[in-house]
């Protein structure tokens, strides 16, 4: 399972999402789209959204910190 989080430093929902995965000892890659324009474009291409966080779990895209949806996806993995 590969998890990527597209985030910014000033986003409280991004912090909640990262803390959620850290608390469950689930590794993830964090991309700061405020500093990395290539990753910002990648995030928009994946999600069609400019808001953060965007969470990618394998091929599933979640816009925002939707804990219920994240847990449902993780249960299947």
Biopython code that builds the backbone (N, CA, C, O; Angstrom):
import numpy as np
from Bio.PDB.StructureBuilder import StructureBuilder

atoms = [
    (1, "UNK", "N", (0.850, -1.175, 0.000)),
    (1, "UNK", "CA", (0.000, 0.000, 0.000)),
    (1, "UNK", "C", (0.901, 1.245, 0.000)),
    (1, "UNK", "O", (1.811, 1.370, 0.820)),
    (2, "UNK", "N", (0.629, 2.149, -0.927)),
    (2, "UNK", "CA", (1.403, 3.383, -1.038)),
    (2, "UNK", "C", (0.487, 4.571, -0.764)),
    (2, "UNK", "O", (-0.551, 4.736, -1.404)),
    (3, "UNK", "N", (0.895, 5.394, 0.202)),
    (3, "UNK", "CA", (0.096, 6.549, 0.585)),
    (3, "UNK", "C", (0.897, 7.824, 0.356)),
    (3, "UNK", "O", (2.048, 7.939, 0.777)),
    (4, "UNK", "N", (0.264, 8.775, -0.320)),
    (4, "UNK", "CA", (0.854, 10.093, -0.532)),
    (4, "UNK", "C", (-0.128, 11.133, -0.016)),
    (4, "UNK", "O", (-1.338, 11.020, -0.214)),
    (5, "UNK", "N", (0.417, 12.157, 0.656)),
    (5, "UNK", "CA", (-0.395, 13.264, 1.133)),
    (5, "UNK", "C", (0.156, 14.541, 0.521)),
    (5, "UNK", "O", (1.323, 14.887, 0.709)),
    (6, "UNK", "N", (-0.699, 15.230, -0.211)),
    (6, "UNK", "CA", (-0.352, 16.524, -0.788)),
    (6, "UNK", "C", (-0.875, 17.569, 0.184)),
    (6, "UNK", "O", (-2.074, 17.631, 0.454)),
    (7, "UNK", "N", (0.035, 18.397, 0.714)),
    (7, "UNK", "CA", (-0.334, 19.276, 1.815)),
    (7, "UNK", "C", (0.393, 20.609, 1.737)),
    (7, "UNK", "O", (1.234, 20.829, 0.866)),
    (8, "UNK", "N", (0.050, 21.496, 2.670)),
    (8, "UNK", "CA", (0.796, 22.730, 2.893)),
    (8, "UNK", "C", (1.061, 22.845, 4.392)),
    (8, "UNK", "O", (0.396, 22.208, 5.208)),
    (9, "UNK", "N", (2.038, 23.664, 4.730)),
    (9, "UNK", "CA", (2.398, 23.815, 6.142)),
    (9, "UNK", "C", (1.312, 24.515, 6.949)),
    (9, "UNK", "O", (1.182, 24.269, 8.148)),
    (10, "UNK", "N", (0.533, 25.380, 6.315)),
    (10, "UNK", "CA", (-0.453, 26.172, 7.053)),
    (10, "UNK", "C", (-1.824, 25.518, 7.154)),
    (10, "UNK", "O", (-2.746, 26.113, 7.713)),
    (11, "UNK", "N", (-1.980, 24.309, 6.628)),
    (11, "UNK", "CA", (-3.282, 23.646, 6.565)),
    (11, "UNK", "C", (-3.517, 22.765, 7.802)),
    (11, "UNK", "O", (-2.825, 21.764, 7.985)),
    (12, "UNK", "N", (-4.492, 23.134, 8.654)),
    (12, "UNK", "CA", (-4.742, 22.313, 9.849)),
    (12, "UNK", "C", (-5.273, 20.921, 9.515)),
    (12, "UNK", "O", (-4.981, 19.967, 10.237)),
    (13, "UNK", "N", (-6.055, 20.782, 8.425)),
    (13, "UNK", "CA", (-6.571, 19.467, 8.043)),
    (13, "UNK", "C", (-5.444, 18.567, 7.550)),
    (13, "UNK", "O", (-5.500, 17.349, 7.721)),
    (14, "UNK", "N", (-4.429, 19.158, 6.941)),
    (14, "UNK", "CA", (-3.258, 18.390, 6.504)),
    (14, "UNK", "C", (-2.532, 17.805, 7.719)),
    (14, "UNK", "O", (-2.128, 16.642, 7.719)),
    (15, "UNK", "N", (-2.379, 18.635, 8.748)),
    (15, "UNK", "CA", (-1.735, 18.185, 9.982)),
    (15, "UNK", "C", (-2.533, 17.058, 10.616)),
    (15, "UNK", "O", (-1.952, 16.074, 11.074)),
    (16, "UNK", "N", (-3.856, 17.184, 10.650)),
    (16, "UNK", "CA", (-4.695, 16.114, 11.200)),
    (16, "UNK", "C", (-4.517, 14.818, 10.407)),
    (16, "UNK", "O", (-4.412, 13.740, 10.993)),
    (17, "UNK", "N", (-4.484, 14.920, 9.090)),
    (17, "UNK", "CA", (-4.328, 13.731, 8.252)),
    (17, "UNK", "C", (-2.985, 13.055, 8.513)),
    (17, "UNK", "O", (-2.921, 11.835, 8.669)),
    (18, "UNK", "N", (-1.922, 13.838, 8.561)),
    (18, "UNK", "CA", (-0.589, 13.259, 8.792)),
    (18, "UNK", "C", (-0.502, 12.648, 10.187)),
    (18, "UNK", "O", (0.079, 11.576, 10.360)),
    (19, "UNK", "N", (-1.075, 13.320, 11.179)),
    (19, "UNK", "CA", (-1.069, 12.777, 12.544)),
    (19, "UNK", "C", (-1.882, 11.489, 12.631)),
    (19, "UNK", "O", (-1.533, 10.585, 13.390)),
    (20, "UNK", "N", (-2.959, 11.402, 11.861)),
    (20, "UNK", "CA", (-3.776, 10.187, 11.827)),
    (20, "UNK", "C", (-2.923, 8.994, 11.366)),
    (20, "UNK", "O", (-2.904, 7.951, 12.019)),
    (21, "UNK", "N", (-2.226, 9.155, 10.247)),
    (21, "UNK", "CA", (-1.407, 8.058, 9.723)),
    (21, "UNK", "C", (-0.224, 7.756, 10.650)),
    (21, "UNK", "O", (0.124, 6.593, 10.857)),
    (22, "UNK", "N", (0.393, 8.807, 11.205)),
    (22, "UNK", "CA", (1.496, 8.591, 12.154)),
    (22, "UNK", "C", (1.010, 7.811, 13.371)),
    (22, "UNK", "O", (1.693, 6.907, 13.852)),
    (23, "UNK", "N", (-0.176, 8.166, 13.865)),
    (23, "UNK", "CA", (-0.741, 7.501, 15.043)),
    (23, "UNK", "C", (-1.033, 6.035, 14.814)),
    (23, "UNK", "O", (-1.042, 5.248, 15.761)),
    (24, "UNK", "N", (-1.272, 5.658, 13.571)),
    (24, "UNK", "CA", (-1.530, 4.260, 13.226)),
    (24, "UNK", "C", (-0.273, 3.564, 12.710)),
    (24, "UNK", "O", (-0.333, 2.423, 12.253)),
    (25, "UNK", "N", (0.868, 4.257, 12.784)),
    (25, "UNK", "CA", (2.145, 3.732, 12.284)),
    (25, "UNK", "C", (2.050, 3.282, 10.833)),
    (25, "UNK", "O", (2.601, 2.248, 10.456)),
    (26, "UNK", "N", (1.345, 4.070, 10.020)),
    (26, "UNK", "CA", (1.210, 3.789, 8.594)),
    (26, "UNK", "C", (2.109, 4.770, 7.854)),
    (26, "UNK", "O", (1.890, 5.979, 7.922)),
    (27, "UNK", "N", (3.118, 4.266, 7.147)),
    (27, "UNK", "CA", (4.034, 5.174, 6.447)),
    (27, "UNK", "C", (3.346, 5.877, 5.273)),
    (27, "UNK", "O", (2.459, 5.322, 4.624)),
    (28, "UNK", "N", (3.781, 7.104, 5.024)),
    (28, "UNK", "CA", (3.244, 7.872, 3.908)),
    (28, "UNK", "C", (4.307, 8.849, 3.417)),
    (28, "UNK", "O", (5.245, 9.186, 4.140)),
    (29, "UNK", "N", (4.142, 9.295, 2.179)),
    (29, "UNK", "CA", (4.979, 10.340, 1.622)),
    (29, "UNK", "C", (4.210, 11.648, 1.726)),
    (29, "UNK", "O", (3.013, 11.699, 1.446)),
    (30, "UNK", "N", (4.899, 12.697, 2.127)),
    (30, "UNK", "CA", (4.267, 14.012, 2.261)),
    (30, "UNK", "C", (4.876, 14.945, 1.230)),
    (30, "UNK", "O", (6.096, 15.103, 1.165)),
    (31, "UNK", "N", (4.015, 15.567, 0.418)),
    (31, "UNK", "CA", (4.466, 16.520, -0.580)),
    (31, "UNK", "C", (3.917, 17.891, -0.240)),
    (31, "UNK", "O", (2.702, 18.077, -0.183)),
    (32, "UNK", "N", (4.805, 18.859, -0.011)),
    (32, "UNK", "CA", (4.399, 20.222, 0.305)),
    (32, "UNK", "C", (4.147, 20.959, -1.014)),
    (32, "UNK", "O", (5.084, 21.411, -1.672)),
    (33, "UNK", "N", (2.881, 21.070, -1.386)),
    (33, "UNK", "CA", (2.528, 21.681, -2.666)),
    (33, "UNK", "C", (2.672, 23.212, -2.633)),
    (33, "UNK", "O", (2.580, 23.866, -3.672)),
    (34, "UNK", "N", (2.896, 23.773, -1.457)),
    (34, "UNK", "CA", (3.179, 25.201, -1.362)),
    (34, "UNK", "C", (4.581, 25.530, -1.829)),
    (34, "UNK", "O", (4.856, 26.651, -2.257)),
    (35, "UNK", "N", (5.468, 24.549, -1.746)),
    (35, "UNK", "CA", (6.864, 24.750, -2.137)),
    (35, "UNK", "C", (7.225, 24.050, -3.442)),
    (35, "UNK", "O", (8.175, 24.453, -4.114)),
    (36, "UNK", "N", (6.493, 23.022, -3.806)),
    (36, "UNK", "CA", (6.825, 22.202, -4.973)),
    (36, "UNK", "C", (5.727, 22.329, -6.032)),
    (36, "UNK", "O", (4.689, 21.674, -5.947)),
    (37, "UNK", "N", (5.972, 23.180, -7.026)),
    (37, "UNK", "CA", (4.970, 23.442, -8.053)),
    (37, "UNK", "C", (4.668, 22.217, -8.910)),
    (37, "UNK", "O", (3.540, 22.053, -9.375)),
    (38, "UNK", "N", (5.658, 21.359, -9.123)),
    (38, "UNK", "CA", (5.427, 20.139, -9.903)),
    (38, "UNK", "C", (4.456, 19.222, -9.163)),
    (38, "UNK", "O", (3.571, 18.626, -9.778)),
    (39, "UNK", "N", (4.617, 19.108, -7.853)),
    (39, "UNK", "CA", (3.705, 18.279, -7.058)),
    (39, "UNK", "C", (2.323, 18.927, -6.961)),
    (39, "UNK", "O", (1.312, 18.227, -6.908)),
    (40, "UNK", "N", (2.278, 20.264, -6.938)),
    (40, "UNK", "CA", (0.985, 20.957, -6.934)),
    (40, "UNK", "C", (0.224, 20.635, -8.220)),
    (40, "UNK", "O", (-0.975, 20.361, -8.181)),
    (41, "UNK", "N", (0.915, 20.668, -9.354)),
    (41, "UNK", "CA", (0.277, 20.332, -10.627)),
    (41, "UNK", "C", (-0.169, 18.873, -10.640)),
    (41, "UNK", "O", (-1.259, 18.554, -11.113)),
    (42, "UNK", "N", (0.681, 17.990, -10.118)),
    (42, "UNK", "CA", (0.345, 16.566, -10.040)),
    (42, "UNK", "C", (-0.926, 16.377, -9.201)),
    (42, "UNK", "O", (-1.805, 15.601, -9.575)),
    (43, "UNK", "N", (-1.024, 17.081, -8.075)),
    (43, "UNK", "CA", (-2.190, 16.982, -7.201)),
    (43, "UNK", "C", (-3.457, 17.426, -7.934)),
    (43, "UNK", "O", (-4.493, 16.769, -7.839)),
    (44, "UNK", "N", (-3.373, 18.530, -8.656)),
    (44, "UNK", "CA", (-4.534, 19.040, -9.395)),
    (44, "UNK", "C", (-4.923, 18.068, -10.504)),
    (44, "UNK", "O", (-6.108, 17.830, -10.736)),
    (45, "UNK", "N", (-3.926, 17.505, -11.190)),
    (45, "UNK", "CA", (-4.206, 16.519, -12.244)),
    (45, "UNK", "C", (-4.894, 15.281, -11.674)),
    (45, "UNK", "O", (-5.792, 14.726, -12.307)),
    (46, "UNK", "N", (-4.482, 14.846, -10.490)),
    (46, "UNK", "CA", (-5.063, 13.657, -9.856)),
    (46, "UNK", "C", (-6.483, 13.895, -9.355)),
    (46, "UNK", "O", (-7.362, 13.051, -9.526)),
    (47, "UNK", "N", (-6.699, 15.055, -8.734)),
    (47, "UNK", "CA", (-7.941, 15.280, -8.003)),
    (47, "UNK", "C", (-8.902, 16.258, -8.669)),
    (47, "UNK", "O", (-10.099, 16.258, -8.379)),
    (48, "UNK", "N", (-8.376, 17.086, -9.556)),
    (48, "UNK", "CA", (-9.198, 18.143, -10.116)),
    (48, "UNK", "C", (-9.448, 19.268, -9.116)),
    (48, "UNK", "O", (-10.282, 20.140, -9.360)),
    (49, "UNK", "N", (-8.739, 19.254, -8.003)),
    (49, "UNK", "CA", (-8.947, 20.215, -6.916)),
    (49, "UNK", "C", (-7.653, 20.959, -6.606)),
    (49, "UNK", "O", (-6.552, 20.455, -6.827)),
    (50, "UNK", "N", (-7.820, 22.176, -6.087)),
    (50, "UNK", "CA", (-6.659, 22.941, -5.630)),
    (50, "UNK", "C", (-6.553, 22.939, -4.109)),
    (50, "UNK", "O", (-5.541, 23.369, -3.556)),
    (51, "UNK", "N", (-7.598, 22.454, -3.427)),
    (51, "UNK", "CA", (-7.591, 22.429, -1.964)),
    (51, "UNK", "C", (-6.786, 21.266, -1.426)),
    (51, "UNK", "O", (-6.657, 20.227, -2.073)),
    (52, "UNK", "N", (-6.249, 21.453, -0.241)),
    (52, "UNK", "CA", (-5.487, 20.404, 0.431)),
    (52, "UNK", "C", (-6.190, 20.033, 1.737)),
    (52, "UNK", "O", (-6.973, 20.832, 2.252)),
    (53, "UNK", "N", (-5.938, 18.867, 2.274)),
    (53, "UNK", "CA", (-5.063, 17.842, 1.724)),
    (53, "UNK", "C", (-5.745, 17.025, 0.627)),
    (53, "UNK", "O", (-6.968, 16.902, 0.568)),
    (54, "UNK", "N", (-4.903, 16.484, -0.224)),
    (54, "UNK", "CA", (-5.333, 15.442, -1.147)),
    (54, "UNK", "C", (-4.537, 14.206, -0.752)),
    (54, "UNK", "O", (-3.307, 14.234, -0.699)),
    (55, "UNK", "N", (-5.247, 13.136, -0.479)),
    (55, "UNK", "CA", (-4.621, 11.899, -0.010)),
    (55, "UNK", "C", (-4.806, 10.838, -1.076)),
    (55, "UNK", "O", (-5.918, 10.598, -1.545)),
    (56, "UNK", "N", (-3.709, 10.206, -1.454)),
    (56, "UNK", "CA", (-3.761, 9.124, -2.441)),
    (56, "UNK", "C", (-3.357, 7.832, -1.741)),
    (56, "UNK", "O", (-2.245, 7.709, -1.228)),
    (57, "UNK", "N", (-4.279, 6.870, -1.728)),
    (57, "UNK", "CA", (-3.995, 5.546, -1.170)),
    (57, "UNK", "C", (-4.078, 4.583, -2.338)),
    (57, "UNK", "O", (-5.165, 4.279, -2.829)),
    (58, "UNK", "N", (-2.918, 4.102, -2.785)),
    (58, "UNK", "CA", (-2.809, 3.333, -4.027)),
    (58, "UNK", "C", (-3.470, 4.136, -5.148)),
    (58, "UNK", "O", (-2.942, 5.185, -5.518)),
    (59, "UNK", "N", (-4.586, 3.698, -5.697)),
    (59, "UNK", "CA", (-5.230, 4.428, -6.788)),
    (59, "UNK", "C", (-6.449, 5.235, -6.336)),
    (59, "UNK", "O", (-7.128, 5.840, -7.165)),
    (60, "UNK", "N", (-6.729, 5.248, -5.049)),
    (60, "UNK", "CA", (-7.884, 5.980, -4.509)),
    (60, "UNK", "C", (-7.468, 7.406, -4.159)),
    (60, "UNK", "O", (-6.428, 7.617, -3.536)),
    (61, "UNK", "N", (-8.276, 8.376, -4.555)),
    (61, "UNK", "CA", (-8.012, 9.783, -4.271)),
    (61, "UNK", "C", (-9.070, 10.299, -3.297)),
    (61, "UNK", "O", (-10.269, 10.134, -3.518)),
    (62, "UNK", "N", (-8.607, 10.925, -2.220)),
    (62, "UNK", "CA", (-9.501, 11.505, -1.217)),
    (62, "UNK", "C", (-9.150, 12.987, -1.110)),
    (62, "UNK", "O", (-7.999, 13.343, -0.858)),
    (63, "UNK", "N", (-10.138, 13.838, -1.300)),
    (63, "UNK", "CA", (-9.935, 15.274, -1.148)),
    (63, "UNK", "C", (-10.419, 15.664, 0.243)),
    (63, "UNK", "O", (-11.577, 15.440, 0.597)),
    (64, "UNK", "N", (-9.518, 16.249, 1.022)),
    (64, "UNK", "CA", (-9.842, 16.605, 2.402)),
    (64, "UNK", "C", (-9.527, 15.448, 3.335)),
    (64, "UNK", "O", (-9.204, 14.345, 2.894)),
    (65, "UNK", "N", (-9.626, 15.715, 4.623)),
    (65, "UNK", "CA", (-9.386, 14.673, 5.620)),
    (65, "UNK", "C", (-10.717, 13.996, 5.940)),
    (65, "UNK", "O", (-11.400, 14.341, 6.905)),
    (66, "UNK", "N", (-11.060, 13.018, 5.094)),
    (66, "UNK", "CA", (-12.307, 12.258, 5.243)),
    (66, "UNK", "C", (-11.961, 10.957, 5.964)),
    (66, "UNK", "O", (-11.715, 9.926, 5.339)),
    (67, "UNK", "N", (-11.949, 11.034, 7.293)),
    (67, "UNK", "CA", (-11.493, 9.911, 8.127)),
    (67, "UNK", "C", (-12.304, 8.641, 7.863)),
    (67, "UNK", "O", (-11.735, 7.553, 7.778)),
    (68, "UNK", "N", (-13.625, 8.768, 7.732)),
    (68, "UNK", "CA", (-14.467, 7.584, 7.504)),
    (68, "UNK", "C", (-14.093, 6.906, 6.180)),
    (68, "UNK", "O", (-13.995, 5.681, 6.116)),
    (69, "UNK", "N", (-13.887, 7.692, 5.141)),
    (69, "UNK", "CA", (-13.524, 7.112, 3.845)),
    (69, "UNK", "C", (-12.130, 6.499, 3.894)),
    (69, "UNK", "O", (-11.900, 5.435, 3.320)),
    (70, "UNK", "N", (-11.200, 7.160, 4.573)),
    (70, "UNK", "CA", (-9.843, 6.623, 4.716)),
    (70, "UNK", "C", (-9.906, 5.268, 5.416)),
    (70, "UNK", "O", (-9.276, 4.307, 4.974)),
    (71, "UNK", "N", (-10.663, 5.190, 6.503)),
    (71, "UNK", "CA", (-10.749, 3.931, 7.250)),
    (71, "UNK", "C", (-11.386, 2.836, 6.410)),
    (71, "UNK", "O", (-10.970, 1.680, 6.487)),
    (72, "UNK", "N", (-12.382, 3.177, 5.614)),
    (72, "UNK", "CA", (-13.027, 2.193, 4.756)),
    (72, "UNK", "C", (-12.036, 1.642, 3.726)),
    (72, "UNK", "O", (-12.021, 0.441, 3.456)),
    (73, "UNK", "N", (-11.221, 2.513, 3.160)),
    (73, "UNK", "CA", (-10.204, 2.082, 2.188)),
    (73, "UNK", "C", (-9.145, 1.227, 2.877)),
    (73, "UNK", "O", (-8.739, 0.195, 2.344)),
    (74, "UNK", "N", (-8.700, 1.646, 4.046)),
    (74, "UNK", "CA", (-7.654, 0.902, 4.763)),
    (74, "UNK", "C", (-8.144, -0.483, 5.174)),
    (74, "UNK", "O", (-7.356, -1.428, 5.204)),
    (75, "UNK", "N", (-9.424, -0.619, 5.490)),
    (75, "UNK", "CA", (-9.979, -1.923, 5.859)),
    (75, "UNK", "C", (-9.859, -2.929, 4.719)),
    (75, "UNK", "O", (-9.677, -4.125, 4.947)),
    (76, "UNK", "N", (-9.962, -2.427, 3.489)),
    (76, "UNK", "CA", (-9.885, -3.309, 2.321)),
    (76, "UNK", "C", (-8.457, -3.718, 1.983)),
    (76, "UNK", "O", (-8.251, -4.667, 1.226)),
    (77, "UNK", "N", (-7.470, -3.018, 2.530)),
    (77, "UNK", "CA", (-6.057, -3.273, 2.179)),
    (77, "UNK", "C", (-5.447, -4.346, 3.040)),
    (77, "UNK", "O", (-4.273, -4.678, 2.874)),
]
sb = StructureBuilder()
sb.init_structure("model")
sb.init_model(0)
sb.init_chain("A")
sb.init_seg("    ")
for serial, (resi, resn, name, xyz) in enumerate(atoms, 1):
    if name == "N":
        sb.init_residue(resn, " ", resi, " ")
    sb.init_atom(name, np.array(xyz, "f"), 0.0, 1.0, " ", f" {name:<3s}", serial, name[0])
structure = sb.get_structure()
